[in-house]
Amino acid sequence: MSDFVDETYKRVEEVINYKRLNIRSFEEIIDVSNNSIGTAIRRKSSFKSNVLNKILHSFPEINPTWLLTGKGEMFLNNIDKASEPASKYNLLDIKNKVKDNLIHLLLEDKEVKEAIATQVSEVLKK
């Protein structure tokens, strides 16, 4: 397995700074408990998938691949759409893009790929 260092906390902090929010208002926007984001950033901790999903749901213009890996641009299509209302986005399209990006990232990991292949084989045997 590769020497992966999760620095998602840095990218979350970058989003907070770019949006000119304080940590508390960011936590309110993404609907997480008080000080959970601030604590994770101070401890340089990784975030659970539900927190990352809340960030991507609250800020649909954020590139999921960038948020998870640091690869690519911060914003989808390299355009900051923060000033546009979320209702302009087709949430189903965004969810599908997020899902596709997550599947792609998971399949890049050899151990995950092997585990998925094993599970599929077991299901097909039934």
C-alpha positions as CSV (number, residue, x, y, z in Angstrom):
1,M,0.0,0.0,0.0
2,S,1.2,3.5,-0.7
3,D,2.3,6.0,1.9
4,F,-0.8,8.1,1.7
5,V,-1.0,11.1,4.0
6,D,-4.5,12.5,4.5
7,E,-4.3,16.2,4.3
8,T,-8.0,16.8,3.7
9,Y,-8.1,19.1,6.8
10,K,-5.9,21.5,4.8
11,R,-8.3,21.6,1.9
12,V,-11.3,22.1,4.2
13,E,-9.5,25.0,5.8
14,E,-8.7,26.4,2.4
15,V,-12.4,26.3,1.5
16,I,-13.3,28.0,4.7
17,N,-10.7,30.8,4.1
18,Y,-11.7,31.1,0.4
19,K,-15.3,31.5,1.3
20,R,-14.3,34.0,4.0
21,L,-16.1,32.1,6.7
22,N,-15.2,31.5,10.2
23,I,-15.2,27.9,11.4
24,R,-18.4,28.2,13.4
25,S,-20.4,29.5,10.4
26,F,-18.9,26.8,8.2
27,E,-20.0,24.2,10.7
28,E,-23.5,25.7,10.7
29,I,-23.7,25.7,6.9
30,I,-22.7,22.0,6.6
31,D,-24.8,21.1,9.7
32,V,-22.2,19.5,11.9
33,S,-21.7,19.7,15.7
34,N,-20.1,22.8,17.2
35,N,-16.3,22.8,17.0
36,S,-16.0,19.5,15.2
37,I,-14.4,21.0,12.1
38,G,-12.1,23.3,14.2
39,T,-11.0,20.4,16.3
40,A,-10.2,18.2,13.3
41,I,-8.2,21.1,11.7
42,R,-6.2,21.7,14.9
43,R,-5.5,18.0,15.3
44,K,-4.7,17.6,11.6
45,S,-7.3,14.8,11.6
46,S,-9.1,13.2,8.7
47,F,-12.8,13.6,8.3
48,K,-15.5,11.0,8.2
49,S,-17.2,10.4,4.9
50,N,-20.5,11.9,6.3
51,V,-18.7,15.2,7.0
52,L,-17.2,15.2,3.5
53,N,-20.6,14.5,2.0
54,K,-22.1,17.4,3.9
55,I,-19.4,19.7,2.6
56,L,-19.9,18.6,-1.0
57,H,-23.7,18.9,-0.6
58,S,-23.5,22.3,1.0
59,F,-20.9,23.6,-1.6
60,P,-21.7,21.7,-4.8
61,E,-19.2,23.8,-6.7
62,I,-16.3,22.1,-4.9
63,N,-14.5,19.5,-6.9
64,P,-14.8,16.2,-4.9
65,T,-11.6,14.9,-6.3
66,W,-9.7,17.9,-5.2
67,L,-11.3,17.8,-1.7
68,L,-10.4,14.1,-1.3
69,T,-7.0,14.0,-2.9
70,G,-5.8,17.5,-3.6
71,K,-5.7,16.7,-7.3
72,G,-7.2,19.1,-9.8
73,E,-8.8,22.5,-9.2
74,M,-10.8,23.5,-6.1
75,F,-13.9,24.2,-8.2
76,L,-15.7,22.1,-10.8
77,N,-15.0,23.5,-14.2
78,N,-12.6,25.9,-12.5
79,I,-15.4,28.3,-11.9
80,D,-16.4,29.6,-8.5
81,K,-20.2,29.4,-8.5
82,A,-20.5,30.3,-4.9
83,S,-22.6,33.3,-5.7
84,E,-25.2,31.3,-7.6
85,P,-28.1,29.7,-5.7
86,A,-27.8,26.0,-5.2
87,S,-31.2,25.5,-6.8
88,K,-29.5,26.2,-10.2
89,Y,-27.6,22.9,-9.9
90,N,-29.1,19.5,-10.7
91,L,-28.3,17.7,-7.5
92,L,-28.7,14.3,-9.1
93,D,-25.9,15.2,-11.6
94,I,-23.7,16.4,-8.7
95,K,-24.4,13.2,-6.7
96,N,-23.5,11.1,-9.7
97,K,-20.3,13.0,-10.3
98,V,-19.3,12.6,-6.7
99,K,-20.2,8.9,-6.8
100,D,-18.2,8.4,-10.0
101,N,-15.2,10.2,-8.6
102,L,-15.3,8.2,-5.4
103,I,-15.5,4.9,-7.2
104,H,-12.6,5.9,-9.5
105,L,-10.5,6.8,-6.4
106,L,-11.4,3.6,-4.7
107,L,-10.5,1.5,-7.7
108,E,-7.1,3.1,-7.9
109,D,-6.2,1.4,-4.6
110,K,-5.1,-2.2,-5.2
111,E,-6.3,-3.5,-1.8
112,V,-9.8,-1.9,-2.3
113,K,-10.0,-3.3,-5.8
114,E,-9.1,-6.8,-4.6
115,A,-11.7,-6.6,-1.8
116,I,-14.4,-5.5,-4.2
117,A,-13.5,-8.3,-6.6
118,T,-13.7,-10.8,-3.8
119,Q,-17.1,-9.6,-2.6
120,V,-18.5,-9.6,-6.2
121,S,-17.2,-13.2,-6.6
122,E,-18.9,-14.3,-3.4
123,V,-22.2,-12.7,-4.4
124,L,-22.1,-14.4,-7.8
125,K,-21.5,-17.8,-6.2
126,K,-24.7,-17.5,-4.2
